[in-house]
Amino acid sequence: MLAKIVAELGPWSWWVAGLVLLAAEMIVPGFFLVWIGLAALIVGALSLIFWDSAFWVWELQAILFALLAVATTFAGRRLTLRNSMTDEPFLNQRGASLVGRTATLHEPIREGRGRIRLDDTLWQVQVMGPDLPVGTQVKVVSSNGRDLTVEPV
């Protein structure tokens, strides 16, 4: 059945496939099918030019489509990552946004671990060095996601 449709549509079958993939992009979450649809449209454009040529067999078209799908996906990913800069670089990295801030120890640091309060949150902290009493001023020097590393001010 698929071979019959491709035979009837000729070079336009790639255009139909590309438009179906682009339409599916609106239904499926993400930003992925647009690049594969673009690859199908490129093969469709080449098919309009080379359809009657002896070398333009379906195997060559399929290989070219696969290569173009990979190439356009990587190019599209690079393009979208480059243009996705935000004015809030630590938007989803709360711990990293705290680096450089100072706080007072809420709980003493014993055996290298303690707690500080920053804004409305108690944070686990670790210090490389001596234990520190409650009330000591510390500065956040790094974050590994959940825990903060501090040093005395």
N, C-alpha and C positions, 0 to 999 in steps of 0.2 A: 504494500500500500504506500509506504514512504517513497519507494523507488518510483512509483507511478506519479506521485505528487511532484517529486523533483524533476522527472522527465517532462511533465506538463508545464511546470513553471520555468524550467530552464535556469538561466542565470539569476532569475528573480527569486529562486528558492533561498539563496543566501540573504537577500534583502528581507524576506519574510521572517527567516530565522532571527536575524538581527533585530527586527522590530518587535518580535515576540519576546526576545530577551530584554530589550529595553522596557517593554510593558511589564514584564515580570519584575523588573527592578522596583517598580512602584508598589508592588504587592509584598515582595519579600523584604524584610528588614536588612539594612546594610547598604553598602555602596560598592558592590562587587560585580553584579551581572552587567552593569553598564559597559565595563571594559570588554567582557566577552561579546556583548552585543556589538560593540564597535569593531571588534575583530571580524565578526560575521559580515558587517557592512563593508569593510575593506575588501574581504574576499568577494563579496557581491559586486563591488565596483570593478575588481579585476576580472570577474566572470563576464561582465558586460563587454569588456574589451577582448578577452581571449576565448570566449565560449566556443567558437568554431575552430579553434586551433587544435591540432592533433595532440599536443603535449598537455593540454588542459583537461586531464582526466580527473575523476572524482578522488582518487588517491592523493594526487598532488594538492587538490583543493583542501582535503581533510588535513593533510600535514601542514599546509600553509595556515589554515585556520587555527590549528593547535599551537603553532609557533607564535602566531599573532596574538592569540588569546593570552599566552604567558607574557609576551612582551608588553602588550597594552595593560595588563594587570599590574606588572611591576612599575611601568611608567606612570600609571594612574595612582598607584599607592605612593610613589615618590612625590608626585605632584600634590596630592591631597595632604600628605604629611608636611610638606614644605609650606603650604598655605594655611595650615591649621594653627598658626601661632596665636596665642591668646594674651590678653592683658593681665590675666591671672595665672602665672606659671605654676603656682602651688595650689591650684583649685582643689584637686583631689589628693593632695599630699600634705595633710595638716601638720604632721610631725616635721616635715622639711620646712614649713613656713615658720616654725618656731625657732629655728637656728638663729643665734645672735641675741635672743631675748634674755633678760635676766629675771630671776625669781628668787623667792625665799623658800628654803626647805620647809615643807609641811611636816615631814617625818624625817628623823635623822638617817643619815647614810650609815648603814652597818654592813660590813662585809661587801662593800662596793655598791650596795643598792639602797634606794630610798624613794621618796615621793616629793614632788613639787606641785603647786597649784598655779596653773596658767589659765587666765580667764575663768571659765566655769568648770574646768576639767582637772582632775588629779592625774598626773603623769608619773609612770615609773621612770626612775632615773638611775643611771649608773655613773660612777666616777672612777677614773683611773688614778688612784692615790689613796690618801688617808681617809678614814671615816670622818664625817662632819656632823656637828650637832644641829638640832632644830633651830631655825632662824638664820642660818648662814646664807648669805647671798651667793647665788651660783649663776653661771652663764651657760646657756645651751650651746654646745659646740657641734653636735651632729645628731642625726636621727636615723634609726634603722626601721622605721615604720611605727611600731608600738612603743618602743623604749627610746628615751632620750639620753644622750651622754652629756654630762655637765662638768664644769670645772669651777673651783672657787673664784670669786671675783677679786 
